[in-house]
Amino acid sequence: MPIYAPQPNCLICSKPSKWNIKHPQRWSETCGQSCQAKLTRQRLRNDPVKFAAFVENTKKAVTKVWEGRDDEERRSILTGAWNGFQTMLDATPKDEQYKLFSRYHKCDEATILRLNTQGAIQCMQFDSGGWGMTFKGNFRPKNLHKYKGDFTKITHRSGWERQVFKYIDENPAIVEWSSEEVIVKYISPKDSRVHRYYPDIWLKVQRPDGTTKEYLWEIKPASQSVPPVPKTREQVLTETKAGKRRYYMQVINWGVNDAKWKAARAYCEERGWTFQVVTEKELPFMAGKRKK
């Protein structure tokens, strides 16, 4: 019977290491995949040559993924990735989502603060020249006299909304505006109950002849401003479980949005306003072409 070395401890957490038949000593250096990943990262950081090569290879790989693709393809890929994550999130029980999608529950307060700061910086850098990725934040207008409401509570829920806010704030033809200050009641087809809908923007525009016109804007990607492509029962049954869930959510979301927008149009007609669903087709700068 072969004699193996005694079981060592993990080099990261000092727990008993894992049995590994492929290792010369039959024992791994760590107790599991998580510690093995940490050990690999430590060794990579401690070797400047390998770390520089790793960074360069990563940049080349990312560049290769996106090169040759136009903005529409890039947005499609990013939207598909987000929808896949959202589907996974919907299929996870609420009490397990935090532990599954976040490592914060294992971190101390200093680490959480550091990660939040890094994430905020990266998010702002990406938004300055990205492809309209979704993120939430506060917006501070330069022309405070134009905003009708509490300007300290202006919240943008996407990069596109932030760009539209900036456009409205700096446009001299728009004399007044507000964000999510108007309340429209509608009946949701999801539960047949009355809900409150807050359109993204109300604005008053001064025309060349001196008259003014008021609008309600809802900011949406063009892909979400039209109903999903209808599918037959046979087509739905051939989809994967994730595909079925994604299609059902698209149908439900469109039904809710359609009910909101019909109520908003009726609300505007009573007041002589105009309701519009604004997409990157109406405001081309919302396409967010990346700066070089």
Backbone hydrogen bonds in HBPLUS format (Angstrom, degrees):
<---DONOR---> <-ACCEPTOR-->    atom                        ^
c    i                          cat <-CA-CA->   ^        H-A-AA   ^      H-
h    n   atom  resd res      DA  || num        DHA   H-A  angle D-A-AA Bond
n    s   type  num  typ     dist DA aas  dist angle  dist       angle   num
A0017-SER N   A0008-PRO O   3.01 MM   9  5.89 171.5  2.02 151.0 148.2     1
A0010-CYS N   A0015-LYS O   2.53 MM   5  5.19 159.8  1.56 157.8 165.1     2
A0014-SER N   A0010-CYS O   3.00 MM   4  4.46 136.9  2.19 118.3 126.3     3
A0011-LEU N   A0029-GLU O   3.04 MM  18  6.16 156.2  2.09 161.1 166.4     4
A0018-LYS N   A0030-THR O   3.02 MM  12  6.35 160.4  2.06 144.8 138.8     5
A0028-SER N   A0018-LYS O   2.78 MM  10  5.33 173.0  1.78 171.5 172.6     6
A0020-ASN N   A0026-ARG O   3.00 MM   6  4.97 174.6  2.00 119.8 121.2     7
A0023-HIS N   A0020-ASN O   3.22 MM   3  5.55 148.9  2.33 107.0 115.3     8
A0026-ARG N   A0023-HIS O   2.86 MM   3  4.74 155.4  1.92 106.5 114.2     9
A0036-GLN N   A0032-GLY O   3.00 MM   4  6.14 150.2  2.10 146.1 155.6    10
A0037-ALA N   A0033-GLN O   2.91 MM   4  6.10 151.6  1.99 147.2 153.4    11
A0038-LYS N   A0034-SER O   3.11 MM   4  6.45 154.9  2.18 144.6 151.4    12
A0039-LEU N   A0035-CYS O   2.90 MM   4  6.12 156.6  1.95 148.2 154.4    13
A0040-THR N   A0036-GLN O   2.96 MM   4  6.16 155.8  2.02 145.0 151.5    14
A0041-ARG N   A0037-ALA O   2.98 MM   4  6.23 157.6  2.03 147.9 153.7    15
A0042-GLN N   A0038-LYS O   2.93 MM   4  6.16 155.8  1.99 147.7 154.5    16
A0043-ARG N   A0039-LEU O   3.01 MM   4  6.25 166.1  2.03 152.0 154.9    17
A0044-LEU N   A0040-THR O   2.97 MM   4  6.11 148.9  2.06 142.4 151.7    18
A0045-ARG N   A0041-ARG O   2.93 MM   4  6.15 159.6  1.97 150.5 155.1    19
A0046-ASN N   A0042-GLN O   3.01 MM   4  6.21 146.3  2.12 145.6 155.2    20
A0047-ASP N   A0044-LEU O   3.27 MM   3  5.37 154.8  2.34 101.0 108.5    21
A0051-PHE N   A0047-ASP O   2.89 MM   4  6.02 160.3  1.93 160.4 167.1    22
A0052-ALA N   A0048-PRO O   2.94 MM   4  6.01 159.0  1.98 144.1 149.2    23
A0053-ALA N   A0049-VAL O   3.04 MM   4  6.29 156.2  2.10 146.3 153.1    24
A0054-PHE N   A0050-LYS O   2.83 MM   4  6.04 150.3  1.91 144.7 153.4    25
A0055-VAL N   A0051-PHE O   2.95 MM   4  6.23 160.8  1.99 152.1 156.0    26
A0056-GLU N   A0052-ALA O   3.03 MM   4  6.22 162.2  2.07 146.5 151.4    27
A0057-ASN N   A0053-ALA O   2.90 MM   4  6.07 161.1  1.93 148.8 154.1    28
A0058-THR N   A0054-PHE O   2.94 MM   4  6.11 152.0  2.02 146.8 154.7    29
A0059-LYS N   A0055-VAL O   3.01 MM   4  6.27 157.9  2.06 149.6 155.0    30
A0060-LYS N   A0056-GLU O   3.03 MM   4  6.28 159.2  2.07 149.0 154.5    31
A0061-ALA N   A0057-ASN O   2.92 MM   4  6.11 154.0  1.99 143.5 150.9    32
A0062-VAL N   A0058-THR O   2.96 MM   4  6.20 162.2  1.99 152.8 156.6    33
A0063-THR N   A0059-LYS O   2.92 MM   4  6.08 162.4  1.95 148.9 154.3    34
A0064-LYS N   A0060-LYS O   2.88 MM   4  6.01 154.0  1.95 145.4 152.6    35
A0065-VAL N   A0061-ALA O   3.10 MM   4  6.34 144.6  2.23 141.6 150.4    36
A0066-TRP N   A0062-VAL O   3.33 MM   4  6.66 152.0  2.42 147.8 153.3    37
A0067-GLU N   A0063-THR O   2.88 MM   4  5.86 142.8  2.02 153.6 163.6    38
A0069-ARG N   A0066-TRP O   3.22 MM   3  5.72 153.4  2.30 137.4 136.7    39
A0074-ARG N   A0070-ASP O   3.06 MM   4  6.36 159.7  2.10 153.3 159.6    40
A0075-ARG N   A0071-ASP O   2.93 MM   4  6.13 164.1  1.95 150.6 154.3    41
A0076-SER N   A0072-GLU O   2.96 MM   4  6.13 150.0  2.05 141.2 150.1    42
A0077-ILE N   A0073-GLU O   2.95 MM   4  6.22 156.0  2.01 150.4 155.6    43
A0078-LEU N   A0074-ARG O   2.99 MM   4  6.24 169.0  2.00 155.2 158.0    44
A0079-THR N   A0075-ARG O   2.83 MM   4  5.91 155.5  1.89 146.0 153.3    45
A0080-GLY N   A0076-SER O   2.92 MM   4  6.06 155.4  1.98 143.3 150.1    46
A0081-ALA N   A0077-ILE O   2.95 MM   4  6.22 155.5  2.01 149.3 155.9    47
A0082-TRP N   A0078-LEU O   2.99 MM   4  6.21 157.7  2.04 145.0 151.1    48
A0083-ASN N   A0079-THR O   2.86 MM   4  6.08 159.1  1.90 150.6 156.5    49
A0084-GLY N   A0080-GLY O   2.95 MM   4  6.13 153.3  2.02 144.2 151.3    50
A0085-PHE N   A0081-ALA O   3.05 MM   4  6.32 155.3  2.11 145.5 151.9    51
A0086-GLN N   A0082-TRP O   2.85 MM   4  6.09 157.4  1.90 149.6 156.5    52
A0087-THR N   A0083-ASN O   2.89 MM   4  6.09 151.0  1.98 145.2 152.5    53
A0088-MET N   A0084-GLY O   3.10 MM   4  6.33 157.0  2.15 143.5 149.2    54
A0089-LEU N   A0085-PHE O   2.84 MM   4  6.09 151.3  1.92 147.3 156.2    55
A0090-ASP N   A0086-GLN O   2.87 MM   4  6.09 155.7  1.93 147.3 153.2    56
A0091-ALA N   A0087-THR O   3.14 MM   4  6.35 141.6  2.30 140.5 150.1    57
A0092-THR N   A0089-LEU O   3.12 MM   3  5.28 161.9  2.16 107.3 112.6    58
A0096-GLU N   A0093-PRO O   2.99 MM   3  5.42 152.9  2.07 112.5 121.2    59
A0097-GLN N   A0093-PRO O   3.17 MM   4  6.33 126.4  2.47 149.2 163.9    60
A0100-LEU N   A0096-GLU O   2.96 MM   4  6.03 152.3  2.04 151.5 160.3    61
A0101-PHE N   A0097-GLN O   2.90 MM   4  5.88 167.9  1.92 157.2 159.1    62
A0102-SER N   A0098-TYR O   3.04 MM   4  5.52 118.8  2.43 135.4 144.9    63
A0106-LYS N   A0103-ARG O   3.03 MM   3  5.68 164.8  2.05 119.1 124.1    64
A0107-CYS N   A0104-TYR O   2.97 MM   3  5.08 164.0  1.99 111.0 116.3    65
A0112-ILE N   A0108-ASP O   3.08 MM   4  6.38 160.2  2.12 154.0 159.8    66
A0113-LEU N   A0109-GLU O   2.98 MM   4  6.17 160.5  2.02 150.1 154.8    67
A0114-ARG N   A0110-ALA O   3.02 MM   4  6.23 157.2  2.07 144.4 150.8    68
A0115-LEU N   A0111-THR O   2.92 MM   4  6.14 164.7  1.94 154.6 158.1    69
A0116-ASN N   A0112-ILE O   2.92 MM   4  6.06 160.5  1.96 149.5 155.2    70
A0117-THR N   A0113-LEU O   2.97 MM   4  6.12 157.4  2.02 146.7 152.7    71
A0118-GLN N   A0114-ARG O   2.98 MM   4  6.22 164.8  2.00 152.0 155.9    72
A0119-GLY N   A0115-LEU O   2.90 MM   4  6.04 160.5  1.94 148.1 153.9    73
A0120-ALA N   A0116-ASN O   2.96 MM   4  6.13 156.0  2.01 146.3 152.4    74
A0121-ILE N   A0117-THR O   3.06 MM   4  6.28 161.2  2.10 150.5 155.2    75
A0122-GLN N   A0118-GLN O   2.99 MM   4  6.20 167.0  2.00 153.3 156.7    76
A0123-CYS N   A0119-GLY O   2.91 MM   4  6.00 155.5  1.97 145.6 152.8    77
A0124-MET N   A0120-ALA O   3.02 MM   4  6.22 160.5  2.06 148.8 153.0    78
A0125-GLN N   A0121-ILE O   2.98 MM   4  6.20 157.6  2.03 149.7 156.3    79
A0126-PHE N   A0122-GLN O   2.91 MM   4  6.08 154.7  1.97 146.7 153.5    80
A0127-ASP N   A0123-CYS O   2.96 MM   4  6.15 156.5  2.01 146.1 152.8    81
A0128-SER N   A0124-MET O   3.14 MM   4  6.28 141.9  2.29 141.0 149.7    82
A0129-GLY N   A0126-PHE O   3.18 MM   3  5.72 152.6  2.26 110.1 117.5    83
A0130-GLY N   A0126-PHE O   2.53 MM   4  4.89  99.4  2.16 150.3 172.2    84
A0137-GLY N   A0156-HIS O   2.91 MM  19  5.50 148.7  2.01 156.1 162.4    85
A0156-HIS N   A0137-GLY O   2.86 MM  19  5.50 154.6  1.92 152.6 160.6    86
A0139-PHE N   A0154-ILE O   3.01 MM  15  5.51 159.6  2.05 140.4 143.7    87
A0146-LYS N   A0143-ASN O   3.20 MM   3  5.81 155.1  2.26 113.8 120.4    88
A0147-TYR N   A0144-LEU O   3.22 MM   3  5.56 143.8  2.35 106.7 115.8    89
A0177-TRP N   A0146-LYS O   3.03 MM  31  6.27 143.7  2.17 152.1 150.0    90
A0148-LYS N   A0177-TRP O   2.91 MM  29  5.98 162.3  1.94 154.8 160.2    91
A0153-LYS N   A0150-ASP O   3.10 MM   3  5.79 167.7  2.12 120.9 124.5    92
A0162-ARG N   A0158-SER O   3.21 MM   4  6.52 157.8  2.26 145.4 151.1    93
A0163-GLN N   A0159-GLY O   3.09 MM   4  6.37 153.5  2.16 144.2 150.7    94
A0164-VAL N   A0160-TRP O   2.94 MM   4  6.25 155.8  2.00 153.5 160.4    95
A0165-PHE N   A0161-GLU O   2.86 MM   4  6.10 161.1  1.90 154.2 159.3    96
A0166-LYS N   A0162-ARG O   3.07 MM   4  6.28 159.5  2.11 145.6 150.8    97
A0167-TYR N   A0163-GLN O   2.96 MM   4  6.19 154.8  2.02 143.2 150.5    98
A0168-ILE N   A0164-VAL O   2.89 MM   4  6.13 162.0  1.92 156.5 160.3    99
A0169-ASP N   A0165-PHE O   2.91 MM   4  6.07 163.5  1.93 151.9 156.7   100
A0170-GLU N   A0166-LYS O   3.09 MM   4  6.20 149.0  2.19 145.8 152.6   101
A0171-ASN N   A0167-TYR O   3.03 MM   4  5.98 119.6  2.41 138.8 153.0   102
A0171-ASN N   A0168-ILE O   3.33 MM   3  5.18 147.1  2.44  96.0 105.2   103
A0174-ILE N   A0171-ASN O   3.22 MM   3  5.70 153.9  2.29 111.8 118.8   104
A0206-GLN N   A0173-ALA O   2.82 MM  33  5.38 174.4  1.82 167.5 168.2   105
A0175-VAL N   A0204-LYS O   2.98 MM  29  5.90 137.4  2.17 155.3 168.1   106
A0204-LYS N   A0176-GLU O   2.82 MM  28  5.13 160.5  1.86 145.4 144.8   107
A0178-SER N   A0202-TRP O   2.80 MM  24  5.27 143.7  1.93 152.6 155.9   108
A0202-TRP N   A0178-SER O   2.94 MM  24  5.27 161.0  1.98 144.5 149.1   109
A0180-GLU N   A0200-ASP O   3.13 MM  20  5.08 135.0  2.34 108.6 120.6   110
A0184-VAL N   A0197-TYR O   2.83 MM  13  4.98 160.6  1.87 149.2 155.1   111
A0197-TYR N   A0184-VAL O   2.67 MM  13  4.98 158.3  1.72 148.5 156.3   112
A0186-TYR N   A0195-HIS O   3.00 MM   9  5.52 158.2  2.05 147.8 153.9   113
A0195-HIS N   A0186-TYR O   2.78 MM   9  5.52 165.2  1.80 167.1 172.1   114
A0188-SER N   A0193-ARG O   3.01 MM   5  5.78 158.1  2.06 163.9 157.6   115
A0192-SER N   A0188-SER O   2.71 MM   4  5.21 134.7  1.91 151.1 163.9   116
A0201-ILE N   A0217-TRP O   3.04 MM  16  4.99 160.3  2.08 148.0 148.0   117
A0217-TRP N   A0201-ILE O   2.73 MM  16  4.99 167.1  1.74 150.1 154.6   118
A0203-LEU N   A0215-TYR O   3.06 MM  12  5.41 157.7  2.11 143.9 148.6   119
A0215-TYR N   A0203-LEU O   2.85 MM  12  5.41 158.6  1.90 158.9 165.6   120
A0205-VAL N   A0213-LYS O   2.78 MM   8  5.26 171.8  1.79 158.0 157.5   121
A0213-LYS N   A0205-VAL O   2.86 MM   8  5.26 149.1  1.96 145.5 155.9   122
A0207-ARG N   A0211-THR O   2.71 MM   4  5.42 167.5  1.72 166.7 170.7   123
A0210-GLY N   A0207-ARG O   2.98 MM   3  5.36 164.0  2.00 117.1 120.8   124
A0274-THR N   A0214-GLU O   3.14 MM  60  6.60 138.6  2.32 136.6 148.6   125
A0216-LEU N   A0274-THR O   2.87 MM  58  6.22 152.4  1.94 150.3 153.0   126
A0276-GLN N   A0216-LEU O   2.87 MM  60  6.25 158.3  1.92 168.4 175.8   127
A0218-GLU N   A0276-GLN O   2.96 MM  58  6.40 149.0  2.06 155.3 162.7   128
A0278-VAL N   A0218-GLU O   2.77 MM  60  5.90 143.5  1.90 144.5 156.5   129
A0220-LYS N   A0278-VAL O   3.04 MM  58  6.21 163.1  2.07 154.2 159.0   130
A0224-GLN N   A0221-PRO O   2.93 MM   3  5.45 148.4  2.03 114.0 123.1   131
A0225-SER N   A0222-ALA O   3.17 MM   3  5.10 160.2  2.21 102.2 108.2   132
A0236-VAL N   A0232-THR O   3.01 MM   4  6.34 157.9  2.06 153.2 159.0   133
A0237-LEU N   A0233-ARG O   2.94 MM   4  6.17 157.7  1.99 149.2 155.3   134
A0238-THR N   A0234-GLU O   3.20 MM   4  6.40 136.3  2.41 139.9 149.8   135
A0239-GLU N   A0236-VAL O   3.08 MM   3  5.32 153.6  2.15 105.8 114.1   136
A0244-LYS N   A0240-THR O   2.87 MM   4  6.16 156.0  1.93 154.7 160.2   137
A0245-ARG N   A0241-LYS O   3.07 MM   4  6.29 165.9  2.09 147.3 151.1   138
A0246-ARG N   A0242-ALA O   2.88 MM   4  6.07 158.0  1.93 147.5 154.0   139
A0247-TYR N   A0243-GLY O   2.97 MM   4  6.16 158.5  2.01 145.6 151.1   140
A0248-TYR N   A0244-LYS O   2.90 MM   4  6.12 165.9  1.92 156.5 160.4   141
A0249-MET N   A0245-ARG O   2.96 MM   4  6.13 159.5  2.00 149.0 154.4   142
A0250-GLN N   A0246-ARG O   2.99 MM   4  6.23 151.3  2.08 143.9 151.8   143
A0251-VAL N   A0247-TYR O   3.00 MM   4  6.29 158.0  2.05 151.9 157.1   144
A0252-ILE N   A0248-TYR O   2.92 MM   4  6.17 164.7  1.94 152.3 156.7   145
A0253-ASN N   A0249-MET O   2.82 MM   4  5.89 168.5  1.84 150.2 154.1   146
A0254-TRP N   A0250-GLN O   2.96 MM   4  6.02 154.7  2.02 141.2 148.5   147
A0255-GLY N   A0251-VAL O   2.99 MM   4  6.22 157.8  2.04 146.5 152.6   148
A0256-VAL N   A0252-ILE O   3.00 MM   4  6.32 158.2  2.05 153.8 159.2   149
A0257-ASN N   A0253-ASN O   2.88 MM   4  6.08 167.5  1.90 151.8 155.6   150
A0258-ASP N   A0254-TRP O   2.79 MM   4  5.89 161.8  1.82 153.0 158.3   151
A0259-ALA N   A0255-GLY O   3.10 MM   4  6.27 154.3  2.17 140.7 147.0   152
A0260-LYS N   A0256-VAL O   2.96 MM   4  6.26 156.4  2.02 150.0 156.9   153
A0261-TRP N   A0257-ASN O   2.88 MM   4  6.12 165.2  1.90 156.3 159.6   154
A0262-LYS N   A0258-ASP O   2.98 MM   4  6.14 153.9  2.05 146.3 153.0   155
A0263-ALA N   A0259-ALA O   3.14 MM   4  6.28 161.3  2.18 145.0 149.9   156
A0264-ALA N   A0260-LYS O   2.88 MM   4  6.16 150.4  1.97 145.9 155.4   157
A0265-ARG N   A0261-TRP O   2.91 MM   4  6.08 152.5  1.99 144.2 150.8   158
A0266-ALA N   A0262-LYS O   3.06 MM   4  6.32 160.3  2.10 147.0 152.0   159
A0267-TYR N   A0263-ALA O   2.90 MM   4  6.10 154.1  1.97 144.9 152.7   160
A0268-CYS N   A0264-ALA O   2.92 MM   4  6.13 154.6  1.98 146.3 152.5   161
A0269-GLU N   A0265-ARG O   2.89 MM   4  6.11 156.5  1.95 149.7 156.2   162
A0270-GLU N   A0266-ALA O   3.23 MM   4  6.43 151.9  2.31 146.2 151.6   163
A0271-ARG N   A0268-CYS O   3.00 MM   3  5.22 138.5  2.17 102.9 114.8   164
A0272-GLY N   A0268-CYS O   2.88 MM   4  5.93 111.5  2.35 146.1 164.6   165
A0273-TRP N   A0268-CYS O   2.84 MM   5  4.56 154.1  1.91 140.1 137.3   166
A0272-GLY N   A0269-GLU O   3.43 MM   3  5.09 156.4  2.49  94.0 100.6   167
A0282-GLU N   A0279-THR O   3.12 MM   3  5.53 132.6  2.36 106.9 117.4   168
A0283-LEU N   A0279-THR O   3.13 MM   4  6.45 162.5  2.17 153.2 158.5   169
A0286-MET N   A0283-LEU O   2.92 MM   3  5.84 166.4  1.94 131.7 136.1   170
A0287-ALA N   A0284-PRO O   3.01 MM   3  5.74 166.5  2.03 120.8 125.1   171
A0288-GLY N   A0285-PHE O   3.25 MM   3  5.91 162.1  2.28 113.6 118.1   172
